Amino acid sequence: MTEQLPVAVVGAGPIGLTTALGLAHYGIPYVLLEEDAVLSSDTKAGTTLSRTLEIWNRYGAVDRILGAALRIDEIGDIDRATNTPRASVQLAELANDTQFPFVINLPQQKMEPLLAAALPEPVRTQHRLTSFEVLDDRVVLQLETPDGPQELEASHLLACDGGRSKIRDALGVKVVGETLPERYMLIDVVVDLDVDNARDYPYLAYFADKSEWMVLIRQPDNWRFLFPLAPGADTPDDEDLLVKVKQFIGEVDRIELLGSVVYNVHHRVAEQWTKDRKVFLMGDAAHLITPMWALGLNTGALDASNLPWRLAWVLRGWADPSLLDGYEQEQRPVAIEGSGEMAEAARKYMSFQRGAVTEATGPWATAYNRTLLSVRLDVEGVGDWSMVATSAAPPAVRAGDRAPDLVLQSPTGRTSIHDLCRDSFVALYFTDVRRRPEIPVNESPALQHYAVSRWDAPHDSGLRDRALFDPGSVATKRYGVPAESVVLIRPDGHIAAVAPMGPGVAEQLYTRVTGREVP
Ligand SMILES: Cc1cc2nc3c(=O)[nH]c(=O)nc-3n(C[C@H](O)[C@H](O)[C@H](O)COP(=O)(O)OP(=O)(O)OC[C@H]3O[C@@H](n4cnc5c(N)ncnc54)[C@H](O)[C@@H]3O)c2cc1C
């Protein structure tokens, strides 16, 4: 047997950490390298969306995150001039779509150590990648460490080294896009807006305004304000900042400045994301997105959802290496035209500019889109993808959609659709178990088969071990596919295909996706 080299993940920001958690989840040896001595303490992202929570759930890290975070079921949308609500986003609309019908506020500098603590192999801090060479069967990395230079051999190199990625530069990959003329300002303050100066805005509220929009974010232990600084404006000092905050929230009895940061806003994407199926750009190394509507970190989390299972399937010999090509094919449009344009449209919406996001499509679609549950990937490679649900009610699922995650009753208890596909392709047969449909026996860990039916499988049906009871057809209705359909779901919770049931159909679909027979 050939030796299994580790996958090298360079950069222990949120995307490197999430990617390493993903590799660990699939049992792939990894090395996570970070040039700094400690994880970043910078004030950066503050809001995490439902889709990222689902990814951390799959990778076994969500509970510790939720314990530290503030959960929010409403995103406010307020006209600042008149202080009147526009259309707020009600996340409870998503109760039949996800185990996480809410978003969370948690500062990135508190989130990163929690992700790191969930890793089986610790981050190798003070390990800086200085150069690398891509060979036919491996990548050779040169590192600078406290013990001097080191060489490391890896099966693959995952560049999670941030917006100034040296790996991207070394590959000669260009980034295209722009840096906005305005800068953004973040201020963290201690102030009591709950009791002594009760304001009762939603704990995440966007205040639209022609001259100066503002986002108010209740962090677990303090309040945060985000607003734009006009091009060329001086950076405000501490006193100016407190004046500014009071302009936003009115007079308060006591307020203390905790910290502030001014940053440039970019909208740039790498022209190429992979090299020889060996090196992959991820997170900010691949795309810098206006951090509006929390689309910066959360778009990177989608990368960390898409690549680890592909590597696992290829390294286990369960897929042809061409499976790796789907990563760039699916994630790049999402970053460029999807998140990138959605974030830019959101920025314009905040300041009533032209080109803003237009009419609301109803409460369900608004909530679905704002949590990134709406991402449909280009699984067929034909340019058919989307970030935006447009129907008023949930439509029938189709190939590429993120599979809605509903609870079903298994033979031994409760399960959820995402729990079933944690480390397996899953074929769900929407059928009537009373008629004893042909459901293949579960023999391969790569592909599992389950009937979904509103009738519990009788004990003498021979289907009891692979039937899921769907009381009231709640999941069946949400999926909305014709009766006697099979829905093949990938390990990342995206739907690979929907087809009529028939002998060997799920196996054929698996082979079409992976390029290999079911092992
Ligand atoms: C002020 C601010 C506010 C933001 N707000 C939001 C928000 O509200 N919501 C949101 O979704 N996003 C937000 N973002 C964006 C979000 O912070 C980034 O998208 C996220 O940090 C990207 O994660 P990453 O892991 O790709 O890169 P990074 O967090 O940049 O991590 C890269 C890591 O790689 C390490 N590294 C680099 N080179 C090497 C090397 N050669 N060897 C070893 N290690 C190396 C670095 O030290 C670093 O730790 C904000 C960003 C900023 C700056």
The ligand as an SDF file (V2000), in Angstrom:
LIG
                    3D

 53 58  0  0  0  0  0  0  0  0999 V2000
  -12.8440   44.3770    9.4060 C   0  0  0  0  0  0  0  0  0  0  0  0
  -13.4380   43.1920    8.7280 C   0  0  0  0  0  0  0  0  0  0  0  0
  -14.7870   42.8850    8.9480 C   0  0  0  0  0  0  0  0  0  0  0  0
  -15.3320   41.7820    8.3420 C   0  0  0  0  0  0  0  0  0  0  0  0
  -16.6420   41.4680    8.5910 N   0  0  0  0  0  0  0  0  0  0  0  0
  -17.1900   40.3500    8.0440 C   0  0  0  0  0  0  0  0  0  0  0  0
  -18.5210   39.9280    8.3540 C   0  0  0  0  0  0  0  0  0  0  0  0
  -19.2420   40.5690    9.1250 O   0  0  0  0  0  0  0  0  0  0  0  0
  -18.9750   38.7730    7.8170 N   0  0  0  0  0  0  0  0  0  0  0  0
  -18.1930   38.0280    6.9780 C   0  0  0  0  0  0  0  0  0  0  0  0
  -18.6750   36.9840    6.5030 O   0  0  0  0  0  0  0  0  0  0  0  0
  -16.9320   38.3730    6.6820 N   0  0  0  0  0  0  0  0  0  0  0  0
  -16.4110   39.5120    7.1890 C   0  0  0  0  0  0  0  0  0  0  0  0
  -15.1190   39.8570    6.9220 N   0  0  0  0  0  0  0  0  0  0  0  0
  -14.3140   38.9960    6.0610 C   0  0  0  0  0  0  0  0  0  0  0  0
  -13.6910   37.8390    6.8460 C   0  0  0  0  0  0  0  0  0  0  0  0
  -13.0110   38.3020    7.9810 O   0  0  0  0  0  0  0  0  0  0  0  0
  -12.7290   37.0930    5.9210 C   0  0  0  0  0  0  0  0  0  0  0  0
  -13.4800   36.6960    4.7790 O   0  0  0  0  0  0  0  0  0  0  0  0
  -12.1210   35.8650    6.6030 C   0  0  0  0  0  0  0  0  0  0  0  0
  -11.2200   36.1910    7.6200 O   0  0  0  0  0  0  0  0  0  0  0  0
  -11.3580   35.0560    5.5590 C   0  0  0  0  0  0  0  0  0  0  0  0
  -10.8460   33.9230    6.1550 O   0  0  0  0  0  0  0  0  0  0  0  0
   -9.5960   33.1440    5.5440 P   0  0  0  0  0  0  0  0  0  0  0  0
   -9.3940   31.9810    6.4610 O   0  0  0  0  0  0  0  0  0  0  0  0
   -9.8370   32.9030    4.0920 O   0  0  0  0  0  0  0  0  0  0  0  0
   -8.3770   34.1630    5.5880 O   0  0  0  0  0  0  0  0  0  0  0  0
   -7.6940   34.8980    6.8220 P   0  0  0  0  0  0  0  0  0  0  0  0
   -8.6580   35.0950    7.9340 O   0  0  0  0  0  0  0  0  0  0  0  0
   -7.0330   36.0980    6.2530 O   0  0  0  0  0  0  0  0  0  0  0  0
   -6.5870   33.8730    7.3230 O   0  0  0  0  0  0  0  0  0  0  0  0
   -5.4000   33.6170    6.5820 C   0  0  0  0  0  0  0  0  0  0  0  0
   -4.3640   33.0370    7.5290 C   0  0  0  0  0  0  0  0  0  0  0  0
   -3.2560   32.5810    6.7640 O   0  0  0  0  0  0  0  0  0  0  0  0
   -2.0490   32.8760    7.4660 C   0  0  0  0  0  0  0  0  0  0  0  0
   -0.9560   32.8770    6.4910 N   0  0  0  0  0  0  0  0  0  0  0  0
   -0.7760   33.7330    5.4580 C   0  0  0  0  0  0  0  0  0  0  0  0
    0.3270   33.4050    4.7640 N   0  0  0  0  0  0  0  0  0  0  0  0
    0.8670   32.3110    5.3490 C   0  0  0  0  0  0  0  0  0  0  0  0
    2.0100   31.5080    5.0890 C   0  0  0  0  0  0  0  0  0  0  0  0
    2.8440   31.7620    4.0630 N   0  0  0  0  0  0  0  0  0  0  0  0
    2.2700   30.4590    5.9060 N   0  0  0  0  0  0  0  0  0  0  0  0
    1.4450   30.1680    6.9450 C   0  0  0  0  0  0  0  0  0  0  0  0
    0.3550   30.9220    7.2400 N   0  0  0  0  0  0  0  0  0  0  0  0
    0.0550   31.9650    6.4540 C   0  0  0  0  0  0  0  0  0  0  0  0
   -2.3510   34.2400    8.0880 C   0  0  0  0  0  0  0  0  0  0  0  0
   -1.4940   34.5270    9.1730 O   0  0  0  0  0  0  0  0  0  0  0  0
   -3.8120   34.0570    8.5130 C   0  0  0  0  0  0  0  0  0  0  0  0
   -3.9210   33.5500    9.8220 O   0  0  0  0  0  0  0  0  0  0  0  0
  -14.5380   40.9810    7.4930 C   0  0  0  0  0  0  0  0  0  0  0  0
  -13.2040   41.2940    7.2670 C   0  0  0  0  0  0  0  0  0  0  0  0
  -12.6520   42.3920    7.8750 C   0  0  0  0  0  0  0  0  0  0  0  0
  -11.2130   42.7200    7.6260 C   0  0  0  0  0  0  0  0  0  0  0  0
  1  2  1  0
  2  3  1  0
  2 52  2  0
  3  4  2  0
  4  5  1  0
  4 50  1  0
  5  6  2  0
  6  7  1  0
  6 13  1  0
  7  8  2  0
  7  9  1  0
  9 10  1  0
 10 11  2  0
 10 12  1  0
 12 13  2  0
 13 14  1  0
 14 15  1  0
 14 50  1  0
 15 16  1  0
 16 17  1  0
 16 18  1  0
 18 19  1  0
 18 20  1  0
 20 21  1  0
 20 22  1  0
 22 23  1  0
 23 24  1  0
 24 25  2  0
 24 26  1  0
 24 27  1  0
 27 28  1  0
 28 29  2  0
 28 30  1  0
 28 31  1  0
 31 32  1  0
 32 33  1  0
 33 34  1  0
 33 48  1  0
 34 35  1  0
 35 36  1  0
 35 46  1  0
 36 37  1  0
 36 45  1  0
 37 38  2  0
 38 39  1  0
 39 40  1  0
 39 45  2  0
 40 41  1  0
 40 42  2  0
 42 43  1  0
 43 44  2  0
 44 45  1  0
 46 47  1  0
 46 48  1  0
 48 49  1  0
 50 51  2  0
 51 52  1  0
 52 53  1  0
M  END
$$$$
